[in-house]
């Protein structure tokens, strides 16, 4: 289930959940990653060296939140 585009959140994608990284076809996104649970998302690396995604996919958000202790942005 997807939230409305107004409900998109910026969320960190822990690198230990990434099983593969692929080139993204669009120039403004760094990569597409496949996660250990089979989900995939586009990501970019912030200055802290971590992967982040902006998403409105509530299944992905719920999955990633299990591994994070910081609030969503």
C-alpha positions as CSV (number, residue, x, y, z in Angstrom):
1,X,0.0,0.0,0.0
2,X,1.2,3.5,-0.8
3,X,0.7,6.7,1.0
4,X,-0.1,9.8,-1.0
5,X,2.9,11.6,-2.4
6,X,2.5,14.3,0.2
7,X,3.3,11.6,2.8
8,X,6.7,10.7,1.4
9,X,9.5,10.4,4.0
10,X,13.2,10.5,3.9
11,X,14.6,7.4,5.5
12,X,18.0,5.8,5.9
13,X,18.6,2.5,4.3
14,X,21.0,0.5,6.4
15,X,23.8,-0.9,4.3
16,X,23.7,-4.2,6.0
17,X,20.3,-4.8,4.5
18,X,21.6,-4.2,0.9
19,X,22.4,-7.4,-1.1
20,X,23.0,-5.7,-4.4
21,X,23.4,-2.2,-5.9
22,X,22.6,-1.3,-9.5
23,X,23.0,1.7,-11.7
24,X,19.9,3.9,-11.8
25,X,18.7,4.8,-15.3
26,X,17.9,8.4,-14.2
27,X,20.8,10.8,-13.6
28,X,19.5,12.5,-10.5
29,X,19.3,9.2,-8.5
30,X,22.5,7.4,-7.5
31,X,21.5,3.8,-7.5
32,X,18.9,1.1,-7.0
33,X,19.4,-1.3,-4.2
34,X,17.9,-4.7,-3.5
35,X,17.3,-5.5,0.1
36,X,17.7,-8.8,1.9
37,X,13.9,-9.2,2.0
38,X,13.6,-8.8,-1.8
39,X,12.3,-5.2,-1.8
40,X,14.1,-2.6,-3.8
41,X,14.3,1.2,-3.8
42,X,16.3,4.0,-5.3
43,X,18.9,5.6,-3.0
44,X,21.5,8.3,-2.7
45,X,24.4,8.8,-0.4
46,X,24.4,11.8,2.0
47,X,27.5,13.4,3.4
48,X,27.4,11.0,6.3
49,X,28.2,8.1,3.9
50,X,24.8,6.4,4.5
51,X,22.2,5.5,1.9
52,X,18.8,7.4,2.0
53,X,15.6,7.1,0.1
54,X,12.6,9.3,-0.2
55,X,9.5,7.0,-0.4
56,X,5.8,6.8,0.2
57,X,5.8,3.0,0.2
58,X,4.4,2.2,3.7
59,X,5.7,-1.5,3.5
60,X,9.2,-0.3,2.8
61,X,9.0,2.4,5.5
62,X,7.7,-0.2,8.1
63,X,10.5,-2.6,7.1
64,X,13.3,0.0,7.4
65,X,12.0,1.4,10.6
66,X,12.6,-1.9,12.3
67,X,16.4,-1.3,11.9
68,X,16.5,2.4,12.7
69,X,16.5,4.3,16.0
70,X,16.3,7.8,14.6
71,X,13.0,9.6,13.7
72,X,11.8,9.9,10.1
73,X,12.4,13.2,8.4
